[in-house]
Amino acid sequence: MRRPLRTHGYRAAAAVALACTLTAATQQGARADPTTLTEVRAELQRLYHDAEVATDKYNAADEKVTKQEKRVRTLNTQVDTAEAKLARLTQLAGAAARAQYRGDGLPAEMQFALADNPENALDNASLARQAQQATQGVLTALTATRKDLRARTDDASGELKRLQASRRAKNTERHTIEQHIATAKKLESQLAKKEVERIAALDKEEADDAQAKWVGTGILKKVGTDATTAGQKAIAYATRQLGKPYVWGAEGPDSFDCSGLTSQAWLAAGVTIPRTSEEQWRRLKHVPVADMRPGDLIIYFSDASHVALYIGDGKIISAPRPGRVVYVSPAASMEILEVVRPDA
């Protein structure tokens, strides 16, 4: 995938129109116009880039929902615990009051519950009054705690509903993009074999030129060559995935998207990192490109929509886009945004 261009509402229709132009030229035995071929190639790149961005946003929204669901469950458990304690103490306090009214003193279970040392029973009226006061204090504090927990749970549940709505919206966007992907696949299927080969050749030529310019700066003489132990494990994991297909939103074991591959590679190394390329870029430590080392992640494009694992010698392992597989490619074949380090 090359430098992405901004999306437009007419993209799908434009892609079909370009495909029809190419198909007509091919059926007539003519060689497709280079300008038209370039437009088709750019259109394919834009379509796949849009899909990657939409999927990344959905994955981020889904991750937020999952975390919020866990938070709500935790708060609900805390509320249940507080209510159970409150009910038990209320029951004990009632029993104590009835016992005092009858002149029987505190019941044994109340003495046990409130004594600093359960082996010593509360045996005089003064201590009984202190115990009652202490019980009331506990009841008041516990009631306040329960009220606070319920308020926090209500707030958290409200936030969860908002996040779920956001996820549904992102999912709708993703489905729209999937329609664009279907258009892209149709577009590719309409190309003659020689035109597909020409597009692939253009891709390789552009990647090679970008890599040559990058290497020509002397950057490889500056970057690190030794990975940390964790970095070696991440690289080993990614290497084992070579040849597996790219699938939107996948994180293994049979297929991956770009950030699914990098997050699972580092998880295999014992380091948990964010799920999406944007969050990996936002939350992991940034390091200068000249200081990167094998195992670091290279973030691509101005919107941080793509990520790959740097393996050294100017190369990366990445899951590129639908129709492709996890593979090794030049590190500068796409527009580098920044480098981040999972094990900083």
C-alpha positions as CSV (number, residue, x, y, z in Angstrom):
1,M,0.0,0.0,0.0
2,R,1.4,3.4,-1.0
3,R,0.7,6.9,0.2
4,P,-3.1,7.1,0.7
5,L,-5.2,9.8,-0.9
6,R,-8.3,11.3,0.7
7,T,-11.7,9.5,0.2
8,H,-14.6,10.7,-1.9
9,G,-18.2,9.7,-2.1
10,Y,-17.9,8.8,-5.8
11,R,-15.1,6.4,-5.3
12,A,-16.9,3.1,-5.9
13,A,-18.5,4.4,-9.1
14,A,-15.2,5.9,-10.3
15,A,-13.5,2.5,-9.7
16,V,-16.1,0.7,-11.7
17,A,-15.9,3.3,-14.5
18,L,-12.1,2.9,-14.6
19,A,-12.5,-0.9,-14.7
20,C,-14.9,-0.7,-17.6
21,T,-12.5,1.5,-19.5
22,L,-9.7,-1.0,-18.9
23,T,-11.9,-3.9,-19.8
24,A,-13.1,-2.4,-23.0
25,A,-9.5,-1.6,-24.1
26,T,-8.4,-5.1,-23.2
27,Q,-11.3,-6.7,-25.1
28,Q,-10.4,-4.7,-28.2
29,G,-6.9,-6.1,-28.0
30,A,-5.5,-2.7,-27.2
31,R,-3.0,-1.9,-24.5
32,A,-4.5,0.1,-21.6
33,D,-3.6,3.7,-21.5
34,P,-0.8,4.3,-19.0
35,T,-2.8,7.2,-17.4
36,T,-5.9,5.0,-17.0
37,L,-3.8,2.2,-15.5
38,T,-2.2,4.6,-13.0
39,E,-5.7,5.8,-12.0
40,V,-6.8,2.2,-11.5
41,R,-3.8,1.5,-9.4
42,A,-4.4,4.7,-7.3
43,E,-8.0,3.8,-6.9
44,L,-7.1,0.3,-5.6
45,Q,-4.7,1.8,-3.1
46,R,-7.3,4.3,-1.8
47,L,-10.0,1.6,-1.5
48,Y,-7.7,-0.7,0.5
49,H,-6.4,2.2,2.6
50,D,-10.0,3.3,3.5
51,A,-10.8,-0.2,4.5
52,E,-7.8,-0.4,6.8
53,V,-8.6,2.9,8.4
54,A,-12.3,1.8,9.0
55,T,-11.3,-1.5,10.4
56,D,-8.7,0.1,12.7
57,K,-11.4,2.4,14.0
58,Y,-13.8,-0.4,14.6
59,N,-11.2,-2.5,16.4
60,A,-10.4,0.5,18.7
61,A,-14.1,1.0,19.4
62,D,-14.5,-2.7,20.1
63,E,-11.5,-2.6,22.5
64,K,-13.0,0.3,24.4
65,V,-16.4,-1.6,24.7
66,T,-14.6,-4.7,26.0
67,K,-12.8,-2.7,28.7
68,Q,-15.9,-0.8,29.7
69,E,-17.9,-4.1,30.0
70,K,-15.3,-5.4,32.3
71,R,-15.4,-2.2,34.4
72,V,-19.2,-2.4,34.7
73,R,-19.0,-6.1,35.7
74,T,-16.4,-5.2,38.4
75,L,-18.6,-2.3,39.7
76,N,-21.7,-4.5,39.8
77,T,-19.8,-7.1,41.8
78,Q,-18.7,-4.4,44.2
79,V,-22.3,-3.2,44.6
80,D,-23.5,-6.7,45.2
81,T,-20.8,-7.2,47.9
82,A,-21.6,-3.9,49.6
83,E,-25.3,-4.7,49.6
84,A,-24.7,-8.2,51.1
85,K,-22.5,-6.7,53.9
86,L,-25.1,-4.0,54.5
87,A,-27.9,-6.5,54.7
88,R,-25.9,-8.7,57.1
89,L,-24.9,-5.8,59.4
90,T,-28.5,-4.4,59.3
91,Q,-29.7,-7.9,60.4
92,L,-27.1,-8.0,63.2
93,A,-27.9,-4.5,64.3
94,G,-31.6,-5.3,64.5
95,A,-30.9,-8.4,66.5
96,A,-28.7,-6.4,68.9
97,A,-31.4,-3.8,69.4
98,R,-34.0,-6.4,70.2
99,A,-31.6,-8.2,72.6
100,Q,-30.9,-4.9,74.4
101,Y,-34.6,-4.2,74.6
102,R,-35.1,-7.5,76.3
103,G,-32.1,-7.0,78.5
104,D,-30.3,-10.0,77.1
105,G,-27.2,-8.1,76.0
106,L,-25.7,-8.4,72.6
107,P,-26.2,-11.7,70.7
108,A,-23.1,-13.9,70.3
109,E,-22.9,-13.4,66.5
110,M,-22.9,-9.6,67.0
111,Q,-20.2,-9.8,69.6
112,F,-18.1,-11.9,67.3
113,A,-18.7,-9.6,64.3
114,L,-17.7,-6.4,66.1
115,A,-15.0,-7.6,68.5
116,D,-11.4,-6.7,67.8
117,N,-10.6,-10.1,69.2
118,P,-13.4,-12.6,68.6
119,E,-12.1,-14.6,71.6
120,N,-13.2,-11.9,74.0
121,A,-17.0,-11.4,74.3
122,L,-18.5,-8.0,74.9
123,D,-19.7,-8.3,78.5
124,N,-20.8,-5.0,79.8
125,A,-23.3,-2.2,79.0
126,S,-20.6,0.4,78.2
127,L,-19.0,-1.8,75.6
128,A,-22.5,-2.7,74.3
129,R,-23.3,1.0,73.7
130,Q,-19.9,1.5,72.0
131,A,-20.6,-1.5,69.8
132,Q,-24.0,-0.1,68.8
133,Q,-22.5,3.2,68.0
134,A,-19.7,1.5,66.0
135,T,-22.3,-0.6,64.2
136,Q,-24.3,2.5,63.2
137,G,-21.2,4.1,62.0
138,V,-20.4,1.1,59.8
139,L,-23.9,1.0,58.5
140,T,-23.8,4.7,57.6
141,A,-20.4,4.4,55.9
142,L,-21.5,1.3,54.1
143,T,-24.7,2.9,52.9
144,A,-22.7,5.8,51.5
145,T,-20.3,3.4,49.8
146,R,-23.2,1.5,48.2
147,K,-24.8,4.8,47.0
148,D,-21.4,5.9,45.5
149,L,-20.9,2.5,43.9
150,R,-24.4,2.6,42.4
151,A,-23.8,6.1,41.0
152,R,-20.5,5.0,39.5
153,T,-22.1,1.9,38.0
154,D,-24.9,4.0,36.5
155,D,-22.3,6.3,35.0
156,A,-20.2,3.4,33.7
157,S,-23.3,1.8,32.2
158,G,-24.2,5.0,30.5
159,E,-20.7,5.3,29.1
160,L,-20.9,1.6,27.9
161,K,-24.1,2.4,26.0
162,R,-22.4,5.3,24.3
163,L,-19.4,3.2,23.4
164,Q,-21.7,0.4,22.1
165,A,-23.5,3.0,19.9
166,S,-20.1,4.2,18.6
167,R,-19.1,0.6,17.9
168,R,-22.3,0.0,15.9
169,A,-21.6,3.2,13.9
170,K,-18.0,2.1,13.2
171,N,-19.3,-1.3,12.2
172,T,-21.7,0.3,9.7
173,E,-18.8,2.3,8.3
174,R,-16.8,-1.0,8.1
175,H,-19.6,-2.7,6.1
176,T,-19.7,0.3,3.7
177,I,-16.0,-0.1,3.2
178,E,-16.4,-3.8,2.7
179,Q,-18.6,-2.9,-0.2
180,H,-15.7,-0.8,-1.5
181,I,-13.5,-3.8,-1.1
182,A,-15.9,-5.9,-3.2
183,T,-15.6,-3.1,-5.8
184,A,-11.8,-3.3,-5.6
185,K,-11.8,-7.1,-6.0
186,K,-14.2,-6.7,-9.0
187,L,-11.9,-4.1,-10.4
188,E,-8.9,-6.4,-10.1
189,S,-10.7,-9.3,-11.6
190,Q,-11.6,-7.3,-14.7
191,L,-8.0,-6.5,-15.4
192,A,-6.2,-8.6,-18.0
193,K,-3.2,-10.6,-16.7
194,K,-0.7,-8.2,-18.4
195,E,-2.3,-5.2,-16.7
196,V,-2.2,-6.9,-13.3
197,E,1.5,-7.6,-13.9
198,R,2.0,-4.0,-14.9
199,I,0.4,-2.7,-11.7
200,A,2.5,-5.1,-9.7
201,A,5.6,-3.9,-11.5
202,L,4.7,-0.3,-10.8
203,D,4.2,-1.1,-7.1
204,K,7.6,-2.8,-6.9
205,E,9.3,0.0,-8.8
206,E,7.9,2.6,-6.4
207,A,8.8,0.5,-3.4
208,D,12.3,-0.1,-4.6
209,D,12.8,3.6,-5.4
210,A,11.6,4.6,-1.9
211,Q,13.8,2.1,-0.3
212,A,16.8,3.1,-2.3
213,K,16.4,6.7,-1.3
214,W,16.0,5.8,2.3
215,V,19.1,3.5,2.4
216,G,21.0,6.2,0.5
217,T,20.7,8.5,3.4
218,G,23.0,6.2,5.4
219,I,20.2,5.3,7.8
220,L,21.2,1.6,8.1
221,K,24.6,2.6,9.4
222,K,22.9,4.3,12.4
223,V,20.0,1.9,13.3
224,G,20.5,-0.8,15.8
225,T,21.2,-4.4,14.7
226,D,20.5,-6.3,17.9
227,A,17.0,-7.1,19.2
228,T,16.3,-7.5,22.9
229,T,15.3,-11.0,24.0
230,A,11.6,-10.0,23.9
231,G,12.2,-8.5,20.4
232,Q,13.7,-11.7,19.2
233,K,10.7,-13.6,20.4
234,A,8.3,-11.2,18.6
235,I,10.3,-11.5,15.4
236,A,10.3,-15.3,15.7
237,Y,6.5,-15.3,16.1
238,A,6.0,-13.0,13.1
239,T,8.4,-15.1,11.0
240,R,6.2,-18.2,11.7
241,Q,3.2,-16.4,10.3
242,L,4.8,-15.8,6.9
243,G,2.5,-16.8,4.1
244,K,-0.7,-16.5,6.1
245,P,-3.5,-14.4,4.5
246,Y,-4.5,-10.9,5.4
247,V,-8.1,-10.6,6.8
248,W,-9.7,-7.5,8.1
249,G,-9.8,-7.5,11.9
250,A,-8.0,-10.8,12.3
251,E,-5.4,-11.5,14.9
252,G,-4.5,-15.1,14.3
253,P,-3.9,-17.8,14.4
254,D,-4.8,-18.5,10.8
255,S,-4.9,-14.9,9.4
256,F,-4.0,-11.4,10.4
257,D,-4.4,-7.7,9.7
258,C,-1.5,-5.4,10.2
259,S,-1.9,-4.5,13.9
260,G,-3.3,-8.0,14.7
261,L,0.1,-9.4,13.6
262,T,2.2,-6.9,15.6
263,S,0.1,-7.1,18.8
264,Q,0.1,-10.9,18.7
265,A,3.9,-11.0,18.0
266,W,4.6,-8.9,21.0
267,L,2.1,-10.8,23.1
268,A,4.0,-14.0,22.3
269,A,7.1,-12.2,23.6
270,G,5.2,-11.5,26.9
271,V,4.4,-7.9,26.2
272,T,0.8,-6.7,25.9
273,I,0.4,-3.7,23.5
274,P,-2.7,-1.9,22.1
275,R,-4.7,-3.7,19.4
276,T,-4.7,-1.1,16.7
277,S,-2.0,0.7,14.8
278,E,-3.3,4.1,15.9
279,E,-3.2,3.2,19.5
280,Q,0.2,1.5,19.2
281,W,1.5,4.8,17.8
282,R,-0.3,6.9,20.4
283,R,0.6,4.8,23.6
284,L,4.0,3.2,22.9
285,K,7.3,5.0,23.4
286,H,8.4,6.9,20.3
287,V,12.0,6.5,19.2
288,P,13.9,8.3,16.4
289,V,14.1,6.2,13.2
290,A,17.9,6.4,13.4
291,D,17.7,4.7,16.9
292,M,15.3,1.9,16.0
293,R,16.3,-1.7,16.5
294,P,14.9,-5.1,15.4
295,G,11.6,-5.7,17.1
296,D,10.5,-2.1,17.0
297,L,7.3,-1.2,15.2
298,I,7.2,1.1,12.2
299,I,4.0,3.2,11.9
300,Y,3.1,4.2,8.4
301,F,1.1,7.1,6.8
302,S,0.1,10.4,8.4
303,D,-3.0,8.8,10.0
304,A,-1.1,5.9,11.6
305,S,-3.2,3.5,9.6
306,H,-0.6,0.8,9.0
307,V,2.1,-0.9,11.2
308,A,4.8,-3.4,10.6
309,L,7.5,-5.2,12.6
310,Y,11.1,-4.2,11.9
311,I,13.3,-7.2,11.6
312,G,16.6,-5.6,10.8
313,D,18.7,-5.1,7.6
314,G,16.1,-2.5,6.4
315,K,13.3,-5.0,6.2
316,I,9.9,-5.5,7.9
317,I,7.4,-8.3,8.3
318,S,3.8,-7.1,7.8
319,A,0.3,-8.1,6.8
320,P,-0.3,-5.7,3.9
321,R,-3.9,-5.8,2.6
322,P,-6.7,-8.2,1.4
323,G,-5.5,-10.6,-1.3
324,R,-2.0,-10.6,0.1
325,V,-0.2,-12.6,2.7
326,V,2.1,-11.9,5.6
327,Y,5.5,-11.2,4.0
328,V,8.9,-9.6,4.2
329,S,9.3,-6.3,2.4
330,P,11.5,-3.1,2.4
331,A,11.0,-1.0,5.5
332,A,10.7,2.3,3.5
333,S,8.3,0.9,0.8
334,M,5.6,3.0,2.5
335,E,5.5,6.5,4.0
336,I,7.1,6.2,7.5
337,L,5.4,8.2,10.2
338,E,7.3,7.2,13.3
339,V,8.9,4.2,15.1
340,V,7.6,3.0,18.5
341,R,9.1,0.5,21.0
342,P,6.9,-2.0,22.8
343,D,9.6,-3.1,25.3
344,A,10.9,0.4,26.3
